[in-house]
């Protein structure tokens, strides 16, 4: 009888012992899970292949631009490496959602999307309009009524302008890349190019370098225009002789690292840590000066 009672008494203690053991193991596992997952990893990061000055391919088809150098610096500080995957900008979101790439950068605007998450903003700018004008520069906003505006598919610019299109009475012409924006505009197929101001400033510098035959191989870098694809004939260049103007709109865009909803949280944490380190050690200031981006009064802290 005593042996039987002792036996059943041991059985009642056993579940309690197993529970305590499992709880201790769970705590240990959680602790290991939250530290150092990003270190030593190679991160496949998609970039917009045609969005200077944020991201583009240089003359040797290597990734270049502000965002490329930014994430490379953060990776070095946080102990991981980056494998860049240059893509058409309209394909970046679907590639992130399906897991083809871990995340994406390249002047990507932070926005509310059910399938996406973003890092904290590392910079901001306002939207603008690029247009041709025979007269001198004007500080007044050009009329949009009845006009056509060229935008890039999937961009924050396109989303914003679509929201006010009917009210303001203009139409949108949607293209795939920056080189398409320039080609269509030079051929007179759109009255304006709408993009973020840094992108428009880069375009403004490159457009005058196109000679009368349509291209100048000595001067046109492939960061904006793929020479093998860009072929504007003289008779198609309806913008010849026009002044190129840029008008700033009030709509502000904030840039961040894009990942899938609820995914790659350690990468987002590493991005925040690395960005903070760059601001502390002077690398951030040097990078912003190099690209003339994100002055101290416009950079989110």
GISULFEN-V914296 format. One record per residue. RES is the residue in one letter. PSI is psi in whole degrees, -180 to 180 (999 if undefined). OMEGA is omega in degrees with one decimal (NA if undefined). NEAR is the number of other ideal C-beta (glycine too) atoms within 12 Angstrom. Layout:
BEGIN
RES;PSI;OMEGA;NEAR + RES;PSI;OMEGA;NEAR
END
This chain:
BEGIN
X;-46;179.4;7 + X;-37;179.4;8 + X;-39;-179.6;9 + X;-42;178.4;10 + X;-40;179.0;11 + X;-38;-179.1;12 + X;-49;-179.8;13 + X;-29;175.4;13 + X;-39;177.5;13 + X;-35;179.3;14 + X;-34;179.7;14 + X;-28;179.6;13 + X;-31;-174.5;14 + X;-48;178.7;14 + X;-38;178.7;12 + X;-41;179.0;14 + X;-43;-179.8;14 + X;-38;178.5;14 + X;-46;179.4;13 + X;-42;-180.0;14 + X;-44;179.5;14 + X;-42;-179.3;14 + X;-42;178.9;14 + X;-39;179.1;14 + X;-40;179.9;14 + X;-42;178.1;14 + X;-42;179.8;14 + X;-42;-179.1;13 + X;-41;179.6;13 + X;-39;179.5;12 + X;-41;-180.0;12 + X;-34;-175.8;12 + X;-29;-171.4;13 + X;-2;-175.8;14 + X;131;166.6;13 + X;16;-177.6;17 + X;-30;-175.9;20 + X;-25;-175.4;30 + X;132;178.5;21 + X;-4;-178.7;14 + X;153;167.5;21 + X;121;-176.0;18 + X;122;175.4;35 + X;111;-174.4;26 + X;121;176.3;41 + X;144;175.2;42 + X;150;171.6;45 + X;121;-173.7;48 + X;-5;-173.8;39 + X;63;-177.4;45 + X;53;176.6;49 + X;142;8.8;42 + X;6;-175.7;41 + X;-51;178.4;46 + X;141;179.9;44 + X;178;175.7;40 + X;130;-178.1;32 + X;-170;-175.3;20 + X;-28;178.8;18 + X;15;179.0;10 + X;27;175.7;17 + X;146;177.9;19 + X;137;-179.9;34 + X;168;177.0;33 + X;172;-176.5;37 + X;-51;-176.9;40 + X;-35;178.3;44 + X;-48;179.6;37 + X;-33;179.2;33 + X;-52;-176.6;43 + X;-29;175.2;45 + X;-41;178.5;30 + X;-42;178.6;30 + X;-41;178.5;40 + X;-42;178.6;35 + X;-42;-178.9;20 + X;-29;-176.1;26 + X;0;171.9;31 + X;29;173.2;21 + X;171;179.7;32 + X;161;-177.2;20 + X;132;170.7;36 + X;111;-176.5;21 + X;139;177.3;35 + X;93;179.6;29 + X;133;-175.6;36 + X;162;167.7;32 + X;134;-174.9;28 + X;-33;-178.7;43 + X;-15;-178.7;25 + X;-9;-174.9;25 + X;-47;-176.1;41 + X;-47;-179.0;35 + X;-34;178.8;23 + X;-36;176.7;30 + X;-45;-177.0;35 + X;-40;-178.4;25 + X;-11;178.9;15 + X;8;176.1;17 + X;-36;173.7;19 + X;156;-178.0;34 + X;-39;-178.0;39 + X;-177;-178.6;45 + X;147;176.1;49 + X;179;178.4;48 + X;50;-177.4;50 + X;37;-178.9;48 + X;125;-177.0;42 + X;137;175.6;42 + X;130;-179.1;27 + X;164;179.5;25 + X;115;177.5;13 + X;135;-177.1;23 + X;-30;-174.3;11 + X;4;-173.6;20 + X;152;169.4;30 + X;156;-178.5;30 + X;155;171.6;33 + X;175;170.0;36 + X;155;-178.0;23 + X;136;175.9;26 + X;-5;178.7;39 + X;169;179.9;42 + X;160;173.4;28 + X;175;178.0;37 + X;161;176.3;28 + X;159;178.9;35 + X;170;176.6;35 + X;130;173.8;42 + X;134;-178.4;42 + X;166;177.8;35 + X;142;-177.2;28 + X;131;178.4;21 + X;-24;-178.2;14 + X;-177;179.9;13 + X;168;-177.1;10 + X;144;179.4;17 + X;146;178.2;15 + X;-6;179.7;10 + X;141;178.9;11 + X;131;178.5;19 + X;150;179.6;27 + X;136;179.7;16 + X;-10;-177.0;26 + X;121;178.1;16 + X;5;-177.9;12 + X;165;176.1;24 + X;136;-176.4;27 + X;127;177.8;42 + X;129;178.2;41 + X;161;179.5;40 + X;133;-177.2;42 + X;133;176.2;27 + X;-1;-177.5;33 + X;158;175.0;41 + X;-31;177.3;38 + X;-46;-180.0;44 + X;-41;-180.0;32 + X;-45;-179.0;26 + X;-48;-176.8;27 + X;-33;176.4;34 + X;-33;-178.6;22 + X;-21;-178.8;15 + X;7;-173.2;21 + X;-52;-177.0;23 + X;-40;-179.1;13 + X;-41;-175.7;11 + X;-13;173.3;24 + X;32;176.2;15 + X;170;177.4;26 + X;156;179.9;23 + X;136;172.4;32 + X;115;-172.5;29 + X;128;178.0;28 + X;179;-172.7;33 + X;-41;-171.8;28 + X;173;-179.4;41 + X;-38;179.5;49 + X;-32;177.0;40 + X;-38;177.1;33 + X;-47;-177.7;42 + X;-46;-178.1;43 + X;-48;-178.8;36 + X;-39;-179.3;32 + X;-43;178.9;39 + X;-31;179.4;36 + X;2;176.5;26 + X;19;-177.3;22 + X;-4;176.2;25 + X;148;-179.7;33 + X;-32;-176.9;30 + X;155;164.6;41 + X;127;178.3;48 + X;126;178.1;50 + X;179;174.0;50 + X;149;-175.5;46 + X;-44;179.8;35 + X;-37;178.9;38 + X;-42;179.2;49 + X;-37;177.5;40 + X;-40;177.2;28 + X;-41;177.4;37 + X;-42;-178.3;45 + X;-34;178.7;30 + X;-33;-173.4;25 + X;-33;-175.0;33 + X;-44;-179.4;38 + X;-16;-178.4;22 + X;-9;177.4;24 + X;122;-175.0;35 + X;-175;-174.2;18 + X;-22;179.4;16 + X;-8;175.5;16 + X;-19;-179.7;25 + X;156;177.8;31 + X;102;-173.7;19 + X;-25;-178.7;19 + X;-21;-172.6;11 + X;-27;-174.0;18 + X;108;176.3;31 + X;149;-178.2;29 + X;5;177.7;29 + X;-28;177.9;37 + X;-37;-173.4;43 + X;125;175.2;37 + X;107;-172.0;28 + X;-35;-177.7;25 + X;-21;-177.5;12 + X;-23;-172.9;20 + X;114;-175.3;33 + X;86;-179.6;21 + X;121;179.1;32 + X;155;-176.7;18 + X;-43;-176.5;17 + X;-17;179.6;13 + X;-15;-176.9;21 + X;87;-177.5;28 + X;-2;-177.9;20 + X;3;-177.8;31 + X;131;178.0;23 + X;-6;179.6;13 + X;147;171.1;23 + X;137;178.1;19 + X;118;-177.9;31 + X;153;175.6;30 + X;128;177.4;34 + X;129;-178.5;28 + X;130;174.3;22 + X;167;-176.7;28 + X;-19;-176.0;15 + X;126;-176.5;24 + X;142;177.7;23 + X;141;175.9;35 + X;138;-174.6;28 + X;144;179.3;43 + X;174;173.9;35 + X;127;-176.5;47 + X;132;174.2;44 + X;173;176.4;38 + X;151;-178.4;30 + X;122;177.8;19 + X;7;-176.7;12 + X;158;171.6;22 + X;47;-179.8;31 + X;-33;179.7;22 + X;-34;176.0;27 + X;-42;178.0;38 + X;-40;178.4;32 + X;-40;178.5;26 + X;-37;178.4;36 + X;-45;179.8;41 + X;-45;179.9;26 + X;-46;-177.9;25 + X;-39;178.3;34 + X;-41;178.2;36 + X;-42;179.1;21 + X;-40;179.5;21 + X;-38;178.8;29 + X;-29;-179.9;27 + X;-35;-175.5;13 + X;2;175.8;17 + X;-7;-178.6;13 + X;-36;179.1;23 + X;-48;-179.0;31 + X;-42;179.7;18 + X;-40;-178.5;17 + X;-42;179.4;31 + X;-35;177.1;28 + X;-39;-179.6;15 + X;-41;-176.8;18 + X;2;-178.7;30 + X;48;-179.2;18 + X;152;167.9;34 + X;70;174.6;35 + X;163;-173.6;16 + X;-28;-177.8;14 + X;-7;179.4;10 + X;-4;-176.6;22 + X;123;178.2;23 + X;139;179.9;24 + X;999;NA;15
END
